[in-house]
Amino acid sequence: MTAATAFAGMRRAVPVMFRAGCPDCRGRFELAAGALRLAIGASSRTTFYSFTCPDCGAAVRKPAGERIVELLTGGGVRTLRLHSTV
């Protein structure tokens, strides 16, 4: 089987876009998965996603509940697992 045969019938993937807003400038926009980062910690207080506002350049960090984590990971957002040291 050639590579062309293996991929025959597959459609080109459409990039996933996520709606976001900046608390600093109140801008509303869509971001590709590559513009977001997800950090998963041991608790809800240490689980968040972050991005840089394309309008004002502010570093934005927002909490991520279970549903947000599910959507972001399913959409291809890079994930960092935070480990606590005890």
TORKOL-4160 file (C-alpha; in steps of 0.2 Angstrom, whole numbers, padded with zeros to 4 digits, m for minus):
86
<pt num="1" X="0000" Y="0000" Z="0000"/>
<pt num="2" X="0007" Y="0017" Z="m0005"/>
<pt num="3" X="0005" Y="0033" Z="0006"/>
<pt num="4" X="m0007" Y="0040" Z="m0008"/>
<pt num="5" X="m0018" Y="0024" Z="m0006"/>
<pt num="6" X="m0018" Y="0025" Z="0013"/>
<pt num="7" X="m0024" Y="0043" Z="0013"/>
<pt num="8" X="m0036" Y="0042" Z="m0002"/>
<pt num="9" X="m0053" Y="0048" Z="0003"/>
<pt num="10" X="m0047" Y="0058" Z="0018"/>
<pt num="11" X="m0052" Y="0076" Z="0018"/>
<pt num="12" X="m0041" Y="0090" Z="0022"/>
<pt num="13" X="m0043" Y="0095" Z="0041"/>
<pt num="14" X="m0051" Y="0112" Z="0045"/>
<pt num="15" X="m0042" Y="0120" Z="0059"/>
<pt num="16" X="m0052" Y="0121" Z="0075"/>
<pt num="17" X="m0055" Y="0139" Z="0081"/>
<pt num="18" X="m0060" Y="0144" Z="0098"/>
<pt num="19" X="m0069" Y="0160" Z="0103"/>
<pt num="20" X="m0060" Y="0170" Z="0117"/>
<pt num="21" X="m0061" Y="0187" Z="0125"/>
<pt num="22" X="m0048" Y="0198" Z="0133"/>
<pt num="23" X="m0052" Y="0205" Z="0151"/>
<pt num="24" X="m0040" Y="0220" Z="0148"/>
<pt num="25" X="m0046" Y="0227" Z="0132"/>
<pt num="26" X="m0062" Y="0218" Z="0131"/>
<pt num="27" X="m0058" Y="0212" Z="0113"/>
<pt num="28" X="m0068" Y="0197" Z="0106"/>
<pt num="29" X="m0059" Y="0186" Z="0093"/>
<pt num="30" X="m0056" Y="0168" Z="0087"/>
<pt num="31" X="m0040" Y="0159" Z="0091"/>
<pt num="32" X="m0033" Y="0144" Z="0082"/>
<pt num="33" X="m0028" Y="0129" Z="0094"/>
<pt num="34" X="m0009" Y="0134" Z="0091"/>
<pt num="35" X="m0012" Y="0151" Z="0100"/>
<pt num="36" X="m0018" Y="0143" Z="0116"/>
<pt num="37" X="m0010" Y="0133" Z="0130"/>
<pt num="38" X="m0018" Y="0122" Z="0143"/>
<pt num="39" X="m0011" Y="0118" Z="0160"/>
<pt num="40" X="m0019" Y="0104" Z="0170"/>
<pt num="41" X="m0015" Y="0104" Z="0188"/>
<pt num="42" X="m0020" Y="0094" Z="0203"/>
<pt num="43" X="m0035" Y="0105" Z="0207"/>
<pt num="44" X="m0047" Y="0117" Z="0198"/>
<pt num="45" X="m0037" Y="0131" Z="0205"/>
<pt num="46" X="m0022" Y="0125" Z="0195"/>
<pt num="47" X="m0030" Y="0121" Z="0179"/>
<pt num="48" X="m0031" Y="0135" Z="0167"/>
<pt num="49" X="m0028" Y="0140" Z="0148"/>
<pt num="50" X="m0019" Y="0155" Z="0142"/>
<pt num="51" X="m0016" Y="0165" Z="0127"/>
<pt num="52" X="m0009" Y="0182" Z="0121"/>
<pt num="53" X="m0022" Y="0194" Z="0116"/>
<pt num="54" X="m0020" Y="0198" Z="0097"/>
<pt num="55" X="m0028" Y="0215" Z="0100"/>
<pt num="56" X="m0018" Y="0222" Z="0115"/>
<pt num="57" X="m0004" Y="0210" Z="0118"/>
<pt num="58" X="m0009" Y="0206" Z="0136"/>
<pt num="59" X="m0005" Y="0189" Z="0143"/>
<pt num="60" X="m0022" Y="0181" Z="0147"/>
<pt num="61" X="m0025" Y="0167" Z="0159"/>
<pt num="62" X="m0042" Y="0159" Z="0163"/>
<pt num="63" X="m0048" Y="0145" Z="0173"/>
<pt num="64" X="m0053" Y="0129" Z="0164"/>
<pt num="65" X="m0066" Y="0117" Z="0171"/>
<pt num="66" X="m0069" Y="0100" Z="0165"/>
<pt num="67" X="m0079" Y="0104" Z="0149"/>
<pt num="68" X="m0066" Y="0117" Z="0144"/>
<pt num="69" X="m0052" Y="0105" Z="0146"/>
<pt num="70" X="m0062" Y="0092" Z="0136"/>
<pt num="71" X="m0065" Y="0105" Z="0121"/>
<pt num="72" X="m0047" Y="0112" Z="0121"/>
<pt num="73" X="m0039" Y="0094" Z="0121"/>
<pt num="74" X="m0051" Y="0088" Z="0108"/>
<pt num="75" X="m0047" Y="0103" Z="0097"/>
<pt num="76" X="m0028" Y="0100" Z="0098"/>
<pt num="77" X="m0023" Y="0113" Z="0110"/>
<pt num="78" X="m0005" Y="0109" Z="0118"/>
<pt num="79" X="m0007" Y="0103" Z="0135"/>
<pt num="80" X="0005" Y="0104" Z="0150"/>
<pt num="81" X="0002" Y="0093" Z="0165"/>
<pt num="82" X="0008" Y="0101" Z="0181"/>
<pt num="83" X="0015" Y="0090" Z="0195"/>
<pt num="84" X="0015" Y="0095" Z="0213"/>
<pt num="85" X="0030" Y="0092" Z="0224"/>
<pt num="86" X="0025" Y="0086" Z="0241"/>
